[in-house]
Amino acid sequence: MQIGDTRILMIEDDKQDVEIIKELLEGRHSFSATLEHRKTLAEGIARLHHHPAFDLILLDLSLTDAHGLEAFQQIQLTFPEMPLIILSGNLDPLQALHLLQHGAQDCLFKGHFDATVLCCSIQFALERQNLRSELREKNESLKKSPKS
C-alpha cells in the first residue's frame, strides 16, 4: 500500500543523525516522505508556526537550546495535535514510557532501528493521531447533543 507523501519536520542538532534518517527514508516503495530539518527547538517551533502543514515531528531530546523533557513539553504545549516521535541515544526506558504516557506517539532509540521500524513507527503514529482526533471530535459532538 502506497502512503501519500508524509511531511516530516526533524528537529535534530547532529547532522550525522539527520543523514541516517534521510537514508532510511529514501528508496522505500511503500512509503513516501519529505524530510525537513532544523537544528534547534527554537528554529523548529518557528518553522511550524510559519509552515504548519507538517504531518509529524521527529524530535531529538538532546538539543543545544532544550534538553530532555523540556524539549518535549515545549513542542507538546505549542502543537498538541501534532504527532511526535522522540529520537534519543540515551533515553531510559522509564523516561520513554513517561513520554508516551504524556502524548509522544513513539520513542526510537538511535542506532537500534532500521528503515522498516522507522517507517512503521511513522505510519502508526499518524494513524493513532487520526484516531485520537476522531475520538476528540466524537466526544465534542456528544457533549453538544441534547440529552434524552
LINKA-V82108 format. One record per pair of residues at least 4 apart in sequence whose C-alpha atoms are under 8 Angstrom apart, sorted by the first residue. I is the first residue (numbers start at 1). J is the second residue. Records with the same first field share a line. If there is no record, write none. Layout:
BEGIN
I->J / J
END
This chain:
BEGIN
1->30
2->29 / 30 / 31 / 32
3->30 / 31 / 32
4->31 / 32 / 33
5->31 / 32 / 33 / 34
6->32 / 33 / 34 / 54 / 55 / 56
7->33 / 34 / 35 / 36 / 53 / 54 / 55 / 56
8->33 / 34 / 35 / 36 / 54 / 55 / 56 / 57 / 58
9->35 / 36 / 37 / 38 / 44 / 54 / 56 / 57 / 58
10->18 / 35 / 36 / 37 / 38 / 44 / 57 / 58 / 59
11->37 / 38 / 39 / 40 / 41 / 44 / 57 / 58 / 59 / 60
12->17 / 18 / 37 / 38 / 39 / 40 / 59 / 60 / 62 / 63
13->38 / 39 / 40 / 60 / 62 / 63 / 64
14->18 / 39
15->19
16->20
17->21
18->22 / 37
19->23
20->24
21->25
22->26 / 35
24->114 / 115 / 118
25->31 / 32 / 33 / 115 / 118 / 119
28->32
31->119
37->44
38->43 / 44
39->43 / 44 / 63
40->44 / 63 / 64 / 65 / 66
41->45 / 63 / 65 / 66 / 71
42->46 / 65
43->47
44->48
45->49 / 75
46->50
47->51 / 52
48->52 / 53 / 54
55->82 / 83 / 126
56->82 / 83 / 84 / 85 / 122 / 126
57->82 / 83 / 84 / 85
58->84 / 85 / 86 / 87
59->72 / 84 / 85 / 86 / 87
60->86 / 87 / 88
61->66 / 67 / 68 / 69 / 71 / 72 / 86 / 87 / 88
62->66 / 67 / 68 / 88
63->67 / 71
66->70 / 71
67->71
68->72
69->73 / 99
70->74
71->75
72->76 / 99
73->77
74->78
75->79 / 80
76->80 / 82 / 103
81->129 / 133
82->129
83->104 / 105 / 125 / 126 / 129
84->103 / 104 / 105 / 106 / 125
85->104 / 105 / 106 / 107 / 108 / 122 / 125
86->104 / 105 / 106 / 107 / 108
87->107 / 108 / 109 / 110
88->107 / 108 / 109 / 110
89->109 / 110 / 111
90->109
91->95 / 96 / 109
92->96
93->97
94->98
95->99
96->100 / 107
97->101
98->102
99->103 / 104
100->104 / 105 / 106 / 107
105->125 / 128 / 129
106->121 / 125
108->112 / 113
109->113
113->117 / 118
114->118
115->119
116->120
117->121
118->122
119->123
120->124
121->125
122->126
123->127
124->128
125->129
126->130
127->131
128->132
129->133
130->134
131->135
132->136
133->137
134->138
135->139
136->140
137->141
138->142
139->143
140->144
141->145
END
